[in-house]
Amino acid sequence: MSEGNAAWVPFAKEEGKHIPSSAQLPDVFDSLYDHHGLLPFESGNDPTSCRLLVKNSNIIPQCIEAYKRNIAGHGIALEYLPGESDETAKEEWNRAERFLETCNLEDNPEEIIGQLIEDLESTGMANMEVAWPSGSEFPTIFRMDPKYVRYTKESKLSTIKRKRRISSTKEVEEFTQQIYARRYAMKRGTSVVWFRLFGTDGTENQVIPLKVGNDGAYGEPRWFGNAPGVVGSREAEELNVSYFSNGRMLSMILTVTNGRLTQQSMELLSKVKGSQSQGGILYLEAKGQETGGPLDEKVEKVSIQMDKLNDLLQQDALFLDYGKEKKADILSSFRLPPILVGQSSDYNRATAQAALQFAEEQVFEPYRKWIMNEIFNKRLFPAMGIFRVKAVLRAPSIIDPEDRKAMLDFIAERGIMLVRDLIPIAEDVLGTTIDESKFSPKYLDTPIAQLAGSQPAILDHEGNGDADDLQERVSIIAKRLLRKGSAEVGAHV
């Protein structure tokens, strides 16, 4: 533009939703903290804000789902404690089984455990309500939404009485301790309902609290230290999406010498952005500055020049490396291998097996033991008089085929494995149940090596014998055993 007429032409962006950071959101307990002596959350660490961060993350939901599926997704089972059996604790087994089937008529125990895991990994805290209806033999359990639960300080001196089975004597004894306990408030509608710690004296319903870590009353999600990265990753993705509607973010100077752009050109220039401008031709019109007098209408020659203020090469997306690094940080906080959240491009069979084995041994199995002890084995079962049976979360079967083959070769060749030892393997591989009572004890006690030696050589696809492949021969024996059992029993049990 001509001197004295420089102007700023705004290139407006499309309106979009602002991605929330870890700032604290409106609280349902607002104005009730001082009145009831409740403990507030640290800024940004309240359940509502944490859940919003999880929702806006591109990796945390997958991590939490991996926890739920691998920890609680294989079901609950009962086991006798060492030294106990049907002869000593069958009645307790039946009572524990009945409780697990009736503790909640809407959700089964596995689903409730999964909900508690999701609460723990999303907000750092989880709570289970234990209601003991009058005259009922068993309590009812419910998951409590962390959004509506707050704690008081540990200021109430309470007495807890717990019964424990002593391993050395196998006797059940009662122990009493004095502790400073919290009270627990839950917002239901417009009213506040109070709960007491499970096992303490009182008339209110009880609560079993769980949390991640030992810092503070409420705990903190294990990924919370990476909260800025969660926000940054979402902002980076929003920036990439914005590119398609607003075009490349290039700053430039448009200079008009000896004239000015027409109003139509100004309006056209302000609309040149995004996908609508691709493949088009920009035509700008400028009017020159008049320099002559009344009789000499002379117009200066006009020139238009565009200069970029930066000349960065636009890639397919911005901050790709940043996003990858933040995902890796979140996976590290959960201690999960990438294959468990669907990122398996760099894995082969051996590395995948090792990764799954690591996660099972270092993450999932300790988590299963901890959460089942905290809820069932240390609290609910003893309160119901169940001391010789424990509840466990089942684990997946992760077996290296090479290790299994080597083991079968070793024990079968040396006559260690008997036919009765093969039955569980056959049931697992073939997905059925064999009634071993239909076989004679002599047959069940026959060494596998003796039967394997009597089998004809196995031919491969070229017709060559492979008499050394003991695992194949064992498989044939298992199938023969199954067919024999089916013929004798008439149907699979």
Rosetta blueprint (number, residue, H / E / L):
1 M L
2 S L
3 E L
4 G L
5 N L
6 A L
7 A L
8 W L
9 V L
10 P L
11 F L
12 A L
13 K L
14 E L
15 E L
16 G L
17 K L
18 H L
19 I L
20 P L
21 S L
22 S L
23 A L
24 Q L
25 L L
26 P L
27 D L
28 V L
29 F L
30 D L
31 S L
32 L L
33 Y H
34 D H
35 H H
36 H H
37 G L
38 L E
39 L L
40 P L
41 F L
42 E L
43 S L
44 G L
45 N L
46 D L
47 P H
48 T H
49 S H
50 C H
51 R H
52 L H
53 L H
54 V H
55 K H
56 N L
57 S L
58 N L
59 I L
60 I H
61 P H
62 Q H
63 C H
64 I H
65 E H
66 A H
67 Y H
68 K H
69 R H
70 N H
71 I H
72 A H
73 G L
74 H L
75 G L
76 I E
77 A E
78 L E
79 E E
80 Y E
81 L L
82 P L
83 G L
84 E L
85 S L
86 D H
87 E H
88 T H
89 A H
90 K H
91 E H
92 E H
93 W H
94 N H
95 R H
96 A H
97 E H
98 R H
99 F H
100 L H
101 E H
102 T H
103 C L
104 N L
105 L L
106 E L
107 D L
108 N L
109 P H
110 E H
111 E H
112 I H
113 I H
114 G H
115 Q H
116 L H
117 I H
118 E H
119 D H
120 L H
121 E H
122 S H
123 T H
124 G L
125 M E
126 A E
127 N E
128 M E
129 E E
130 V E
131 A E
132 W L
133 P L
134 S L
135 G L
136 S L
137 E L
138 F L
139 P L
140 T E
141 I E
142 F E
143 R E
144 M E
145 D L
146 P H
147 K H
148 Y H
149 V E
150 R E
151 Y E
152 T E
153 K L
154 E L
155 S L
156 K E
157 L E
158 S E
159 T E
160 I E
161 K E
162 R E
163 K E
164 R E
165 R E
166 I L
167 S L
168 S L
169 T L
170 K L
171 E L
172 V E
173 E E
174 E E
175 F E
176 T E
177 Q E
178 Q E
179 I E
180 Y E
181 A E
182 R L
183 R E
184 Y E
185 A E
186 M E
187 K E
188 R E
189 G L
190 T L
191 S E
192 V E
193 V E
194 W E
195 F E
196 R E
197 L E
198 F L
199 G L
200 T E
201 D L
202 G L
203 T L
204 E L
205 N L
206 Q E
207 V E
208 I E
209 P E
210 L E
211 K E
212 V L
213 G L
214 N L
215 D L
216 G L
217 A L
218 Y L
219 G L
220 E L
221 P L
222 R L
223 W L
224 F H
225 G H
226 N H
227 A H
228 P H
229 G H
230 V H
231 V H
232 G H
233 S H
234 R H
235 E H
236 A H
237 E H
238 E H
239 L H
240 N H
241 V H
242 S H
243 Y H
244 F H
245 S H
246 N H
247 G L
248 R L
249 M L
250 L L
251 S L
252 M E
253 I E
254 L E
255 T E
256 V E
257 T E
258 N L
259 G E
260 R E
261 L E
262 T L
263 Q H
264 Q H
265 S H
266 M H
267 E H
268 L H
269 L H
270 S H
271 K L
272 V L
273 K L
274 G L
275 S H
276 Q H
277 S H
278 Q L
279 G L
280 G L
281 I L
282 L L
283 Y L
284 L L
285 E L
286 A E
287 K E
288 G E
289 Q L
290 E E
291 T L
292 G L
293 G L
294 P L
295 L L
296 D L
297 E L
298 K L
299 V E
300 E L
301 K L
302 V L
303 S E
304 I E
305 Q E
306 M E
307 D E
308 K E
309 L L
310 N L
311 D L
312 L L
313 L L
314 Q L
315 Q L
316 D L
317 A L
318 L L
319 F L
320 L H
321 D H
322 Y H
323 G H
324 K H
325 E H
326 K H
327 K H
328 A H
329 D H
330 I H
331 L H
332 S H
333 S H
334 F H
335 R L
336 L L
337 P L
338 P H
339 I H
340 L H
341 V H
342 G L
343 Q L
344 S L
345 S L
346 D L
347 Y L
348 N L
349 R H
350 A H
351 T H
352 A H
353 Q H
354 A H
355 A H
356 L H
357 Q H
358 F H
359 A H
360 E H
361 E H
362 Q H
363 V H
364 F H
365 E H
366 P H
367 Y H
368 R H
369 K H
370 W H
371 I H
372 M H
373 N H
374 E H
375 I H
376 F H
377 N H
378 K H
379 R H
380 L H
381 F H
382 P H
383 A H
384 M L
385 G L
386 I L
387 F L
388 R L
389 V E
390 K E
391 A E
392 V E
393 L E
394 R L
395 A L
396 P L
397 S L
398 I L
399 I L
400 D L
401 P H
402 E H
403 D H
404 R H
405 K H
406 A H
407 M H
408 L H
409 D H
410 F H
411 I H
412 A H
413 E H
414 R L
415 G L
416 I L
417 M L
418 L E
419 V H
420 R H
421 D H
422 L H
423 I H
424 P H
425 I H
426 A H
427 E H
428 D H
429 V H
430 L H
431 G L
432 T L
433 T L
434 I L
435 D L
436 E H
437 S H
438 K H
439 F L
440 S L
441 P H
442 K H
443 Y H
444 L H
445 D L
446 T L
447 P E
448 I H
449 A H
450 Q H
451 L H
452 A H
453 G H
454 S L
455 Q L
456 P L
457 A L
458 I L
459 L E
460 D L
461 H L
462 E L
463 G L
464 N L
465 G E
466 D L
467 A L
468 D L
469 D L
470 L H
471 Q H
472 E H
473 R H
474 V H
475 S H
476 I H
477 I H
478 A H
479 K H
480 R H
481 L H
482 L H
483 R H
484 K H
485 G H
486 S H
487 A H
488 E H
489 V H
490 G L
491 A L
492 H L
493 V L
